[in-house]
Amino acid sequence: MTGDAPAPGRSAEIEAFWLEYQRARGVAVPGFAATPLGHTRMLADDLAGLVAGGVKRAHATLLRDFEKDLEPLPRPGEHLVVLDGDGRPRAIVRTTHVEKRHFRDIDDAFAFEAGEGDGSLRWWLAAHRQDYAERGEAEGFEAHEGLELVLEHFDLVWPPFGPRG
């Protein structure tokens, strides 16, 4: 696996995945976003697997990532096609709750819902402190406990077999 940025964008494979979901569920949803949840291919693969397996039900993104890309924050009811590091669709989620929270205010409940590592707050904080410090150094921002995060909670809506196999 490479540490390069994950593949972005929309493809025929993503569109087909989206249409399959709508047909199978009998829903007509006007639009969706498609993106990897990690900023490296390896992380995107890992997180996509956790989402598709029903383990990961929440995600934190630096607020600055939305601001620098001039992207709107996610809203409840919106759908997201979760991509792996190669840009392939792995799951579709529907956002249920969005909030802003400082890094220092992350709690056990959020860490558990994020589903990463061993599911503990201790693991989540250590992993994200390191990740944000590395990103801060590379991207020219200071990583600190007051970093503002966007927390997105979601339900897995596709594929249908999710965590029950």
Helices and strands as residue ranges (DSSP letters): H 12-25, E 33-36, H 41-52, E 58-62, H 63-68, E 79-83, E 89-102, G 103-105, H 108-114, H 121-139, E 148-158, G 162-164
